[in-house]
């Protein structure tokens, strides 16, 4: 199976676009399917963003990786392919990344190729920290549940500190009582992610701080 771009919302005259990157596991060559929880959770995030970004003509596209595992960077290759395909459509369109879990790791590694990044329950490997670079627009939002036992809020904080040292404007929320699925406070996570991406990419909204 090969990687696949799945449109969640498209416009005839988009003002910006967001590529959504789902989670996975450290190792695994099984094909990615829609039944996997990390893919389903990312689709919910993408749908919420599509609703919020619709009035502002924000395209939302979900990347489905070829296989489930990180496998020494397989999602990075898939995501670079996806960004290349999107640039072929319109190389000047402002682009953001929304990454959940392993998708957050992927988004952080590719941040310098886009205007802005949002991560949700990101898997941050300490070996990646020296490789991180800020996005072109300088703005990052990192979300993590305080009760996450799958990926570490401390990893998100470490990545945020690394990006701040490099001059990025990084906002972090790790205080909500939620687990890795980000279900208990889903409306808040969705609002924060959508407000940031729409605002950073189009300037059409002012981010609302809780």
N, CA, C and O of each residue as an XYZ file, in Angstrom:
840
protein
N       0.841     -1.194      0.000
C       0.000      0.000      0.000
C       0.876      1.244      0.000
O       1.930      1.263      0.635
N       0.449      2.274     -0.702
C       1.179      3.536     -0.736
C       0.443      4.581      0.085
O      -0.730      4.414      0.420
N       1.146      5.664      0.407
C       0.523      6.764      1.131
C      -0.585      7.376      0.279
O      -0.560      7.307     -0.950
N      -1.563      7.979      0.969
C      -2.733      8.502      0.270
C      -3.147      9.833      0.862
O      -3.194      9.975      2.084
N      -3.449     10.814      0.019
C      -3.997     12.088      0.445
C      -5.516     12.020      0.370
O      -6.078     11.666     -0.666
N      -6.175     12.357      1.468
C      -7.630     12.269      1.545
C      -8.190     13.667      1.800
O      -7.968     14.222      2.876
N      -8.903     14.246      0.849
C      -9.483     15.568      1.091
C     -10.587     15.517      2.142
O     -11.489     14.683      2.064
N     -10.511     16.403      3.115
C     -11.563     16.539      4.121
C     -12.455     17.719      3.755
O     -13.679     17.634      3.860
N     -11.845     18.815      3.327
C     -12.589     19.940      2.768
C     -11.701     20.668      1.775
O     -10.549     20.985      2.070
N     -12.251     20.929      0.593
C     -11.535     21.647     -0.454
C     -12.381     22.813     -0.931
O     -13.610     22.754     -0.905
N     -11.708     23.881     -1.372
C     -12.372     25.062     -1.889
C     -11.866     25.353     -3.303
O     -10.747     24.984     -3.659
N     -12.689     26.007     -4.089
C     -12.255     26.359     -5.450
C     -11.205     27.462     -5.429
O     -10.385     27.561     -6.341
N     -11.230     28.296     -4.383
C     -10.269     29.398     -4.261
C      -9.712     29.446     -2.843
O      -9.977     30.403     -2.116
N      -8.953     28.443     -2.438
C      -8.494     28.388     -1.045
C      -7.579     29.551     -0.682
O      -6.812     30.049     -1.506
N      -7.686     29.971      0.589
C      -6.792     30.990      1.118
C      -5.590     30.369      1.816
O      -4.550     31.013      1.955
N      -5.729     29.114      2.256
C      -4.658     28.412      2.970
C      -5.012     26.931      2.981
O      -6.093     26.530      2.548
N      -4.080     26.128      3.484
C      -4.349     24.689      3.582
C      -3.630     24.130      4.801
O      -2.626     24.668      5.266
N      -4.191     23.017      5.305
C      -3.594     22.306      6.433
C      -3.504     20.831      6.065
O      -4.469     20.237      5.582
N      -2.350     20.260      6.295
C      -2.140     18.822      6.144
C      -2.196     18.199      7.528
O      -1.438     18.578      8.420
N      -3.098     17.241      7.700
C      -3.288     16.572      8.988
C      -2.535     15.245      8.966
O      -2.641     14.470      8.016
N      -1.771     14.999     10.033
C      -0.901     13.829     10.131
C      -1.327     12.984     11.325
O      -1.316     13.461     12.460
N      -1.697     11.743     11.078
C      -2.227     10.892     12.149
C      -1.115     10.165     12.900
O       0.060     10.252     12.547
N      -1.521      9.445     13.946
C      -0.577      8.709     14.775
C      -0.308      7.313     14.252
O      -0.775      6.928     13.180
N       0.458      6.560     15.034
C       0.825      5.204     14.640
C       1.517      4.487     15.777
O       1.045      4.512     16.914
N       2.631      3.850     15.476
C       3.391      3.134     16.491
C       4.864      3.152     16.101
O       5.219      3.511     14.978
N       5.719      2.760     17.050
C       7.155      2.862     16.799
C       7.597      1.953     15.664
O       8.358      2.372     14.791
N       7.124      0.713     15.671
C       7.473     -0.237     14.620
C       6.193     -0.871     14.093
O       5.234     -1.070     14.838
N       6.189     -1.181     12.825
C       5.035     -1.859     12.254
C       4.942     -1.654     10.761
O       4.961     -0.522     10.278
N       4.842     -2.741     10.035
C       4.746     -2.670      8.578
C       3.347     -3.028      8.075
O       3.128     -3.145      6.869
N       2.402     -3.201      9.003
C       1.025     -3.427      8.579
C       0.496     -2.179      7.883
O       0.849     -1.065      8.271
N      -0.337     -2.341      6.870
C      -0.912     -1.176      6.201
C      -1.775     -0.356      7.162
O      -2.405     -0.906      8.065
N      -1.797      0.944      6.960
C      -2.671      1.812      7.720
C      -4.107      1.649      7.225
O      -4.348      1.561      6.021
N      -5.061      1.610      8.163
C      -6.475      1.502      7.799
C      -7.277      2.539      8.571
O      -6.798      3.092      9.561
N      -8.502      2.800      8.113
C      -9.374      3.761      8.766
C      -9.861      3.275     10.117
O     -10.340      4.085     10.910
N      -9.760      1.999     10.409
C     -10.258      1.472     11.671
C      -9.309      1.728     12.837
O      -9.712      1.590     13.992
N      -8.083      2.090     12.567
C      -7.117      2.315     13.632
C      -7.459      3.596     14.395
O      -7.783      4.621     13.796
N      -7.382      3.520     15.730
C      -7.858      4.619     16.558
C      -7.127      5.928     16.289
O      -7.741      6.994     16.300
N      -5.828      5.857     16.048
C      -5.077      7.089     15.810
C      -5.515      7.773     14.522
O      -5.489      9.000     14.424
N      -5.913      6.981     13.538
C      -6.406      7.547     12.284
C      -7.788      8.154     12.500
O      -8.075      9.251     12.020
N      -8.640      7.436     13.223
C      -9.979      7.952     13.503
C      -9.915      9.259     14.301
O     -10.645     10.207     14.013
N      -9.034      9.298     15.309
C      -8.931     10.517     16.125
C      -8.458     11.690     15.278
O      -8.927     12.816     15.449
N      -7.535     11.427     14.371
C      -7.039     12.493     13.508
C      -8.109     12.952     12.532
O      -8.173     14.132     12.186
N      -8.947     12.027     12.088
C     -10.037     12.418     11.198
C     -11.026     13.326     11.918
O     -11.567     14.253     11.316
N     -11.266     13.067     13.203
C     -12.144     13.945     13.980
C     -11.532     15.338     14.111
O     -12.227     16.342     13.955
N     -10.233     15.398     14.396
C      -9.546     16.689     14.451
C      -9.651     17.420     13.117
O      -9.920     18.621     13.073
N      -9.436     16.682     12.036
C      -9.494     17.283     10.705
C     -10.888     17.810     10.395
O     -11.029     18.885      9.812
N     -11.916     17.068     10.780
C     -13.289     17.496     10.520
C     -13.632     18.760     11.299
O     -14.287     19.662     10.776
N     -13.182     18.821     12.564
C     -13.416     20.026     13.363
C     -12.719     21.228     12.740
O     -13.289     22.318     12.687
N     -11.504     21.039     12.273
C     -10.782     22.119     11.612
C     -11.478     22.538     10.323
O     -11.554     23.728     10.017
N     -11.982     21.572      9.571
C     -12.675     21.889      8.324
C     -13.905     22.752      8.576
O     -14.190     23.675      7.813
N     -14.636     22.450      9.654
C     -15.808     23.261      9.982
C     -15.398     24.682     10.361
O     -15.998     25.653      9.901
N     -14.373     24.794     11.201
C     -13.935     26.118     11.645
C     -13.295     26.912     10.516
O     -13.461     28.129     10.432
N     -12.573     26.227      9.660
C     -11.853     26.919      8.597
C     -12.652     27.151      7.338
O     -12.212     27.887      6.455
N     -13.835     26.530      7.233
C     -14.636     26.663      6.037
C     -14.934     28.100      5.641
O     -14.719     28.466      4.485
N     -15.424     28.936      6.568
C     -15.726     30.326      6.201
C     -14.496     31.124      5.773
O     -14.625     32.181      5.155
N     -13.315     30.626      6.096
C     -12.072     31.323      5.763
C     -11.327     30.660      4.607
O     -10.183     31.006      4.312
N     -11.983     29.710      3.963
C     -11.458     29.026      2.771
C     -10.133     28.302      3.071
O      -9.159     28.414      2.327
N     -10.133     27.567      4.172
C      -8.964     26.762      4.523
C      -9.206     25.332      4.052
O     -10.122     24.661      4.529
N      -8.388     24.873      3.123
C      -8.431     23.477      2.700
C      -7.869     22.586      3.804
O      -6.894     22.948      4.463
N      -8.475     21.437      4.001
C      -7.989     20.462      4.981
C      -7.831     19.125      4.279
O      -8.767     18.613      3.665
N      -6.633     18.568      4.377
C      -6.310     17.302      3.719
C      -5.648     16.396      4.742
O      -4.753     16.826      5.469
N      -6.081     15.152      4.802
C      -5.511     14.164      5.721
C      -4.589     13.226      4.954
O      -4.958     12.691      3.909
N      -3.395     13.035      5.481
C      -2.469     12.058      4.905
C      -2.637     10.730      5.625
O      -2.550     10.661      6.851
N      -2.878      9.678      4.856
C      -2.880      8.333      5.418
C      -1.560      7.677      5.024
O      -1.288      7.442      3.847
N      -0.739      7.385      6.053
C       0.568      6.782      5.787
C       0.416      5.413      5.134
O      -0.632      4.774      5.218
N       1.483      4.988      4.490
C       1.460      3.673      3.863
C       1.414      2.561      4.909
O       0.681      1.586      4.748
N       2.199      2.707      5.983
C       2.251      1.683      7.028
C       2.136      2.349      8.389
O       2.271      3.567      8.505
N       1.885      1.548      9.420
C       1.589      2.077     10.749
C       2.811      2.590     11.494
O       2.694      3.520     12.292
N       3.980      2.007     11.255
C       5.130      2.279     12.101
C       5.958      3.480     11.688
O       5.946      3.913     10.536
N       6.694      4.013     12.693
C       7.687      5.050     12.409
C       8.811      4.454     11.580
O       9.215      5.026     10.567
N       9.317      3.299     12.012
C      10.266      2.535     11.189
C      11.407      3.396     10.657
O      11.700      3.386      9.461
N      12.048      4.143     11.558
C      13.171      5.002     11.163
C      12.767      6.091     10.182
O      13.544      6.454      9.299
N      11.558      6.611     10.333
C      11.183      7.806      9.581
C      10.262      7.616      8.401
O      10.175      8.504      7.553
N       9.570      6.493      8.310
C       8.663      6.280      7.178
C       7.604      7.388      7.056
O       7.336      7.830      5.939
N       6.986      7.857      8.163
C       6.011      8.943      8.017
C       6.617     10.238      7.477
O       5.938     11.005      6.794
N       7.886     10.480      7.779
C       8.540     11.674      7.220
C       8.566     11.608      5.703
O       8.292     12.602      5.031
N       8.887     10.466      5.173
C       8.923     10.324      3.710
C       7.540     10.502      3.115
O       7.379     11.154      2.084
N       6.535      9.918      3.771
C       5.167     10.073      3.276
C       4.726     11.534      3.333
O       4.102     12.033      2.396
N       5.047     12.219      4.430
C       4.610     13.601      4.587
C       5.334     14.526      3.610
O       4.730     15.466      3.093
N       6.596     14.280      3.355
C       7.303     15.094      2.353
C       6.694     14.892      0.967
O       6.556     15.837      0.192
N       6.334     13.645      0.671
C       5.651     13.378     -0.596
C       4.335     14.158     -0.664
O       4.018     14.760     -1.689
N       3.572     14.145      0.438
C       2.289     14.835      0.465
C       2.462     16.344      0.293
O       1.720     16.968     -0.465
N       3.435     16.932      0.988
C       3.676     18.365      0.837
C       4.087     18.694     -0.594
O       3.694     19.730     -1.129
N       4.864     17.828     -1.206
C       5.245     18.040     -2.597
C       4.045     18.041     -3.522
O       3.954     18.866     -4.431
N       3.122     17.114     -3.294
C       1.921     17.057     -4.114
C       1.079     18.319     -3.943
O       0.552     18.855     -4.918
N       0.954     18.793     -2.702
C       0.172     19.997     -2.456
C       0.834     21.228     -3.069
O       0.145     22.108     -3.586
N       2.154     21.296     -3.016
C       2.855     22.435     -3.622
C       2.685     22.446     -5.137
O       2.652     23.514     -5.748
N       2.577     21.280     -5.741
C       2.345     21.236     -7.180
C       1.029     21.908     -7.546
O       0.912     22.510     -8.614
N       0.042     21.808     -6.669
C      -1.250     22.447     -6.914
C      -1.142     23.963     -6.821
O      -1.676     24.681     -7.666
N      -0.452     24.449     -5.795
C      -0.295     25.898     -5.601
C       0.902     26.114     -4.689
O       0.779     25.988     -3.471
N       2.065     26.441     -5.260
C       3.269     26.563     -4.432
C       3.252     27.743     -3.477
O       4.030     27.768     -2.524
N       2.386     28.720     -3.706
C       2.382     29.921     -2.869
C       1.364     29.879     -1.740
O       1.350     30.781     -0.902
N       0.514     28.862     -1.691
C      -0.547     28.825     -0.699
C       0.025     28.588      0.699
O       0.780     27.635      0.893
N      -0.320     29.439      1.686
C       0.173     29.208      3.055
C      -0.270     27.836      3.565
O      -1.413     27.422      3.370
N       0.662     27.143      4.222
C       0.425     25.753      4.609
C       0.747     25.548      6.079
O       1.752     26.046      6.586
N      -0.119     24.810      6.751
C       0.123     24.427      8.134
C       0.067     22.925      8.299
O      -0.453     22.213      7.440
N       0.610     22.444      9.414
C       0.571     21.028      9.758
C      -0.155     20.862     11.087
O       0.067     21.623     12.029
N      -1.026     19.853     11.152
C      -1.688     19.458     12.393
C      -1.359     17.994     12.627
O      -1.836     17.123     11.900
N      -0.538     17.717     13.645
C      -0.064     16.364     13.867
C      -0.491     15.808     15.205
O      -0.292     16.441     16.242
N      -1.081     14.619     15.185
C      -1.506     13.928     16.403
C      -0.579     12.758     16.697
O      -0.323     11.934     15.819
N      -0.071     12.679     17.932
C       0.754     11.563     18.392
C       1.993     11.407     17.492
O       2.813     12.324     17.433
N       2.150     10.283     16.799
C       3.288     10.137     15.889
C       3.256     11.202     14.803
O       4.301     11.629     14.313
N       2.057     11.629     14.429
C       1.943     12.735     13.485
C       2.513     14.026     14.029
O       3.002     14.859     13.266
N       2.455     14.205     15.354
C       3.091     15.360     15.959
C       4.600     15.321     15.814
O       5.238     16.341     15.554
N       5.164     14.138     15.983
C       6.605     13.988     15.765
C       6.956     14.339     14.326
O       7.938     15.036     14.072
N       6.158     13.860     13.397
C       6.389     14.144     11.985
C       6.269     15.637     11.706
O       7.105     16.212     11.010
N       5.229     16.264     12.251
C       5.023     17.687     12.017
C       6.184     18.520     12.560
O       6.628     19.465     11.908
N       6.672     18.177     13.738
C       7.794     18.925     14.302
C       9.045     18.796     13.448
O       9.781     19.766     13.269
N       9.286     17.622     12.928
C      10.469     17.409     12.080
C      10.374     18.175     10.752
O      11.396     18.494     10.146
N       9.149     18.468     10.304
C       8.967     19.144      9.015
C       8.527     20.598      9.182
O       8.130     21.239      8.209
N       8.594     21.117     10.391
C       8.055     22.445     10.671
C       8.651     23.527      9.779
O       7.934     24.428      9.344
N       9.938     23.454      9.502
C      10.572     24.527      8.738
C      10.097     24.584      7.295
O      10.419     25.535      6.582
N       9.339     23.591      6.849
C       8.841     23.566      5.476
C       7.464     24.207      5.334
O       6.945     24.303      4.222
N       6.863     24.649      6.442
C       5.512     25.210      6.409
C       5.463     26.498      7.221
O       6.445     26.904      7.842
N       4.276     27.137      7.199
C       4.127     28.410      7.905
C       3.876     28.242      9.395
O       4.356     29.055     10.184
N       3.142     27.218      9.805
C       2.804     27.047     11.217
C       2.506     25.583     11.503
O       2.230     24.802     10.592
N       2.565     25.219     12.792
C       2.382     23.826     13.212
C       1.555     23.789     14.487
O       1.717     24.621     15.380
N       0.654     22.796     14.551
C      -0.023     22.440     15.789
C       0.233     20.959     16.049
O       0.090     20.133     15.148
N       0.610     20.627     17.280
C       0.741     19.227     17.662
C      -0.254     18.917     18.767
O      -0.564     19.770     19.599
N      -0.750     17.684     18.766
C      -1.683     17.217     19.794
C      -1.173     15.882     20.309
O      -1.064     14.921     19.547
N      -0.857     15.814     21.603
C      -0.327     14.592     22.222
C       0.877     14.061     21.456
O       0.974     12.865     21.180
N       1.784     14.954     21.122
C       2.905     14.589     20.253
C       3.837     13.574     20.903
O       4.124     13.644     22.099
N       4.296     12.642     20.102
C       5.389     11.751     20.469
C       6.685     12.493     20.139
O       7.002     12.710     18.969
N       7.423     12.876     21.163
C       8.682     13.589     20.980
C       9.819     12.681     21.417
O       9.931     12.342     22.595
N      10.648     12.293     20.486
C      11.844     11.514     20.784
C      12.988     12.486     21.077
O      13.256     13.397     20.295
N      13.649     12.283     22.199
C      14.730     13.221     22.583
C      15.802     13.332     21.512
O      16.444     14.374     21.386
N      16.001     12.280     20.745
C      17.008     12.333     19.682
C      16.622     13.309     18.578
O      17.474     13.754     17.809
N      15.329     13.642     18.501
C      14.876     14.577     17.472
C      15.132     16.033     17.834
O      15.178     16.886     16.948
N      15.298     16.330     19.112
C      15.332     17.726     19.543
C      16.372     18.567     18.793
O      16.043     19.679     18.380
N      17.613     18.092     18.595
C      18.574     18.929     17.868
C      18.208     19.157     16.408
O      18.764     20.044     15.761
N      17.277     18.366     15.884
C      16.896     18.469     14.475
C      15.734     19.415     14.238
O      15.413     19.726     13.091
N      15.096     19.879     15.312
C      13.900     20.700     15.156
C      14.253     22.127     14.748
O      15.228     22.707     15.228
N      13.441     22.675     13.856
C      13.582     24.048     13.405
C      12.207     24.701     13.406
O      11.209     24.013     13.190
N      12.123     26.014     13.645
C      10.818     26.677     13.685
C      10.161     26.719     12.308
O      10.850     26.667     11.289
N       8.840     26.812     12.272
C       8.167     27.021     10.996
C       8.483     28.404     10.438
O       8.979     29.278     11.150
N       8.190     28.586      9.159
C       8.546     29.844      8.503
C       7.835     31.036      9.130
O       8.401     32.125      9.223
N       6.591     30.826      9.561
C       5.852     31.918     10.188
C       6.169     32.098     11.657
O       5.744     33.081     12.264
N       6.910     31.165     12.240
C       7.387     31.299     13.614
C       6.434     30.879     14.707
O       6.819     30.867     15.877
N       5.177     30.527     14.365
C       4.183     30.266     15.410
C       3.863     28.780     15.509
O       3.649     28.102     14.504
N       3.836     28.286     16.764
C       3.592     26.870     17.043
C       2.634     26.781     18.228
O       2.722     27.564     19.174
N       1.721     25.817     18.160
C       0.858     25.496     19.297
C       1.029     24.022     19.605
O       0.938     23.181     18.710
N       1.281     23.702     20.884
C       1.500     22.321     21.295
C       0.518     21.981     22.416
O       0.504     22.634     23.460
N      -0.308     20.946     22.187
C      -1.349     20.537     23.114
C      -1.045     19.147     23.656
O      -0.624     18.265     22.908
N      -1.257     18.950     24.958
C      -0.969     17.631     25.547
C      -1.794     17.459     26.808
O      -1.799     18.337     27.671
N      -2.488     16.343     26.924
C      -3.250     16.073     28.133
C      -2.355     15.781     29.316
O      -1.324     15.124     29.175
N      -2.749     16.272     30.493
C      -1.937     16.094     31.694
C      -1.863     14.636     32.136
O      -0.939     14.261     32.857
N      -2.830     13.799     31.713
C      -2.867     12.398     32.137
C      -2.469     11.439     31.016
O      -2.782     10.250     31.072
N      -1.798     11.941     30.029
C      -1.369     11.101     28.905
C      -0.299     10.122     29.384
O       0.750     10.532     29.881
N      -0.573      8.827     29.233
C       0.391      7.791     29.614
C       0.968      7.072     28.406
O       1.680      6.078     28.554
N       0.668      7.566     27.218
C       1.207      6.974     25.985
C       2.373      7.804     25.466
O       3.438      7.267     25.161
N       2.172      9.094     25.368
C       3.256     10.018     25.038
C       3.393     11.006     26.189
O       2.447     11.214     26.948
N       4.553     11.605     26.317
C       4.873     12.377     27.514
C       4.655     13.876     27.327
O       5.159     14.458     26.367
N       3.903     14.510     28.242
C       3.839     15.971     28.212
C       5.215     16.612     28.351
O       5.454     17.700     27.827
N       6.121     15.934     29.061
C       7.478     16.478     29.210
C       8.186     16.571     27.858
O       8.980     17.485     27.634
N       7.903     15.639     26.967
C       8.477     15.711     25.629
C       7.987     16.929     24.873
O       8.761     17.605     24.195
N       6.690     17.208     24.992
C       6.145     18.410     24.370
C       6.807     19.661     24.931
O       7.143     20.576     24.179
N       6.997     19.706     26.249
C       7.645     20.871     26.858
C       9.086     21.021     26.388
O       9.550     22.139     26.163
N       9.796     19.907     26.236
C      11.185     19.965     25.764
C      11.259     20.475     24.332
O      12.134     21.275     24.002
N      10.340     20.015     23.476
C      10.323     20.489     22.089
C       9.980     21.972     22.033
O      10.554     22.720     21.241
N       9.042     22.393     22.878
C       8.684     23.805     22.916
C       9.877     24.667     23.315
O      10.114     25.717     22.719
N      10.620     24.228     24.315
C      11.788     24.989     24.759
C      12.842     25.067     23.659
O      13.451     26.118     23.458
N      13.061     23.969     22.952
C      14.013     23.967     21.838
C      13.602     24.988     20.772
O      14.437     25.760     20.300
N      12.337     24.997     20.395
C      11.875     25.917     19.360
C      11.915     27.360     19.834
O      12.214     28.261     19.051
N      11.618     27.588     21.104
C      11.708     28.949     21.642
C      13.138     29.467     21.584
O      13.366     30.629     21.247
N      14.094     28.616     21.908
C      15.500     29.036     21.855
C      15.899     29.448     20.449
O      16.821     30.243     20.265
N      15.206     28.909     19.460
C      15.495     29.243     18.068
C      14.634     30.395     17.560
O      14.654     30.714     16.371
N      13.880     31.017     18.461
C      13.146     32.218     18.108
C      11.676     32.039     17.792
O      11.014     33.007     17.417
N      11.138     30.830     17.931
C       9.728     30.597     17.622
C       8.827     31.139     18.721
O       9.223     31.222     19.884
N       7.620     31.503     18.339
C       6.566     31.901     19.260
C       5.738     30.649     19.540
O       4.897     30.262     18.729
N       5.980     30.015     20.690
C       5.375     28.718     21.001
C       4.409     28.861     22.166
O       4.775     29.357     23.231
N       3.156     28.416     21.951
C       2.174     28.312     23.026
C       2.005     26.834     23.359
O       1.990     25.978     22.474
N       1.879     26.555     24.653
C       1.759     25.173     25.115
C       0.591     25.074     26.082
O       0.401     25.941     26.935
N      -0.196     23.998     25.940
C      -1.225     23.650     26.927
C      -1.022     22.201     27.337
O      -1.209     21.290     26.531
N      -0.641     21.990     28.589
C      -0.508     20.638     29.133
C      -1.309     20.495     30.424
O      -1.111     19.544     31.180
N      -2.204     21.431     30.671
C      -2.859     21.506     31.971
C      -4.234     20.849     32.012
O      -4.769     20.652     33.103
N      -4.833     20.499     30.865
C      -6.169     19.923     30.886
C      -6.132     18.460     31.312
O      -5.235     17.708     30.932
N      -7.120     18.075     32.103
C      -7.200     16.722     32.655
C      -7.693     15.769     31.566
O      -8.886     15.480     31.471
N      -6.763     15.292     30.753
C      -7.136     14.435     29.630
C      -6.042     13.415     29.376
O      -4.897     13.581     29.796
N      -6.430     12.339     28.668
C      -5.515     11.248     28.334
C      -5.065     11.373     26.892
O      -5.302     12.398     26.252
N      -4.416     10.337     26.376
C      -3.834     10.414     25.042
C      -4.889     10.608     23.950
O      -4.605     11.210     22.914
N      -6.086     10.109     24.175
C      -7.124     10.243     23.160
C      -7.697     11.638     23.028
O      -8.383     11.932     22.049
N      -7.428     12.508     23.997
C      -7.911     13.888     23.976
C      -9.425     13.947     23.781
O      -9.933     14.779     23.030
N     -10.134     13.055     24.464
C     -11.578     12.934     24.281
C     -12.354     13.716     25.344
O     -13.385     14.321     25.049
N     -11.856     13.698     26.567
C     -12.602     14.318     27.662
C     -12.833     15.805     27.419
O     -13.906     16.327     27.719
N     -11.831     16.483     26.880
C     -11.946     17.914     26.593
C     -11.859     18.173     25.093
O     -11.286     19.174     24.663
N     -12.424     17.275     24.306
C     -12.309     17.369     22.848
C     -12.720     18.734     22.293
O     -11.988     19.269     21.460
N     -13.846     19.333     22.702
C     -14.199     20.642     22.136
C     -13.129     21.704     22.362
O     -12.893     22.551     21.500
N     -12.479     21.654     23.532
C     -11.422     22.636     23.802
C     -10.221     22.406     22.907
O      -9.695     23.352     22.321
N      -9.771     21.143     22.792
C      -8.638     20.841     21.907
C      -8.947     21.285     20.478
O      -8.113     21.906     19.820
N     -10.150     20.960     20.006
C     -10.522     21.301     18.630
C     -10.531     22.812     18.421
O     -10.049     23.312     17.405
N     -11.087     23.530     19.396
C     -11.134     24.982     19.262
C      -9.749     25.599     19.260
O      -9.448     26.464     18.437
N      -8.903     25.155     20.182
C      -7.554     25.717     20.249
C      -6.782     25.478     18.960
O      -6.155     26.392     18.424
N      -6.832     24.244     18.464
C      -6.106     23.915     17.235
C      -6.646     24.704     16.049
O      -5.875     25.251     15.260
N      -7.963     24.762     15.924
C      -8.567     25.447     14.783
C      -8.311     26.948     14.830
O      -7.969     27.554     13.814
N      -8.477     27.549     16.007
C      -8.232     28.985     16.122
C      -6.802     29.337     15.737
O      -6.558     30.314     15.029
N      -5.869     28.534     16.210
C      -4.467     28.815     15.901
C      -4.207     28.713     14.399
O      -3.625     29.619     13.803
N      -4.634     27.616     13.795
C      -4.317     27.388     12.384
C      -4.997     28.403     11.481
O      -4.369     28.950     10.574
N      -6.272     28.657     11.722
C      -6.969     29.633     10.881
C      -6.358     31.016     11.056
O      -6.131     31.729     10.079
N      -6.093     31.392     12.300
C      -5.518     32.706     12.552
C      -4.130     32.867     11.975
O      -3.829     33.883     11.347
N      -3.276     31.870     12.182
C      -1.896     31.965     11.715
C      -1.802     31.950     10.201
O      -0.931     32.601      9.625
N      -2.694     31.209      9.552
C      -2.595     31.045      8.097
C      -3.343     32.100      7.303
O      -2.944     32.425      6.185
N      -4.425     32.645      7.861
C      -5.239     33.592      7.095
C      -5.362     34.955      7.746
O      -5.692     35.929      7.070
N      -5.105     35.046      9.043
C      -5.305     36.308      9.731
C      -6.769     36.676      9.878
O      -7.096     37.806     10.242
N      -7.658     35.718      9.594
C      -9.092     36.014      9.575
C      -9.725     35.969     10.948
O     -10.810     36.514     11.147
N      -9.060     35.326     11.905
C      -9.616     35.265     13.254
C      -8.543     35.645     14.247
O      -7.349     35.529     13.972
N      -8.979     36.092     15.386
C      -8.051     36.334     16.495
C      -8.179     35.167     17.451
O      -9.280     34.825     17.882
N      -7.058     34.560     17.781
C      -7.086     33.404     18.657
C      -7.697     33.771     19.995
O      -7.409     34.831     20.549
N      -8.535     32.899     20.507
C      -9.208     33.102     21.779
C      -8.492     32.316     22.862
O      -8.365     31.094     22.778
N      -8.037     33.012     23.855
C      -7.356     32.343     24.957
C      -8.362     31.998     26.039
O      -9.170     32.845     26.423
N      -8.327     30.753     26.544
C      -9.282     30.386     27.586
C      -9.010     31.156     28.876
O      -9.720     30.973     29.865
